[in-house]
Amino acid sequence: MISKNLTRPLALLIFEGALVYSCGVMAIYLRFGAETPGALGAELGWVKTLLMTVPVLGSFYLFDLYDFSRVKRLGALLLRLSQSLTAGGLALTLMFYVWPHMRLGRGVFPLSLLLTLAFMAAWRFFARSLLDNPRLAHRVLILGVGQDAITIAREMLMRREDGYNVIGFVGDDPA
C-alpha cells in the first residue's frame, strides 16, 4: 500500500504534468489553428510535447514547488514559478539545439511556457486557498497537555497544507 506521504505528491505531479502537457497542446493549437491535427499526429507533436513536460516538471522539483511549506505567499510562488520555467526553458533550448527535429514549430515553445506560467500560477493559487481552508481540514483534538502535545500541535499548525486543524487539548491541567 502506498503511504499518504507519497500519494499526495504523486497525484500533484500527475495533475501538473497533465496541465503542462495541455498548455503545450494549447500552444500548438494557437500557433497552427486548423493544421493542429497534422502537427500533433504526422509531425509527432504529441510526443514532443510530452517530452517537453519532463524538464519543466523537473525544474519545478528543483525549485521546491512541491513543498507547499516553502512557498506561502503569492509573490514567492510567482517568483519560483518564473525561475523554474526559465531553468526548464534553458534545458529545453539545449535539448532543441542538440536534437533540432524535436522543435514543434516557430513560436510554440515560448507560448507554451507563458501559458504554463499563467495556468500553473492560477492552479497553485487555487490549491493554496483550498489547503488553507479550515473547513476542509481534519479536526484534531490532542490528548495530553505536556510538552510533546504542544510540539505536535505547533508542527500541525505550521503545516496546514497537510489538512489538519488543531481544535484543542484534553488533559488534567486547567491551563
C-alpha positions, 0 to 999 in steps of 0.5 A: 500500500502506498503511504499518504506521504507519497500519494499526495505528491504523486497525484500533484505531479500527475495533475501538473504534468497533465496541465503542462502537457495541455498548455503545450497542446494549447500552444500548438493549437494557437500557433497552427489553428486548423493544421493542429491535427497534422502537427500533433499526429504526422509531425509527432507533436504529441510526443514532443510535447510530452517530452517537453513536460519532463524538464519543466516538471523537473525544474519545478522539483528543483525549485521546491514547488512541491513543498507547499511549506516553502512557498506561502505567499503569492509573490514567492510562488510567482517568483519560483514559478518564473525561475523554474520555467526559465531553468526548464526553458534553458534545458529545453533550448539545449535539448532543441539545439542538440536534437533540432527535429524535436522543435514543434514549430516557430513560436510554440515553445515560448507560448507554451511556457507563458501559458504554463506560467499563467495556468500553473500560477492560477492552479497553485493559487487555487490549491493554496486557498483550498489547503488553507481552508479550515473547513476542509481540514481534519479536526484534531483534538490532542490528548495530553497537555505536556510538552510533546502535545504542544510540539505536535500541535505547533508542527500541525499548525505550521503545516496546514497544507497537510489538512489538519486543524488543531481544535484543542487539548484534553488533559488534567491541567486547567491551563 
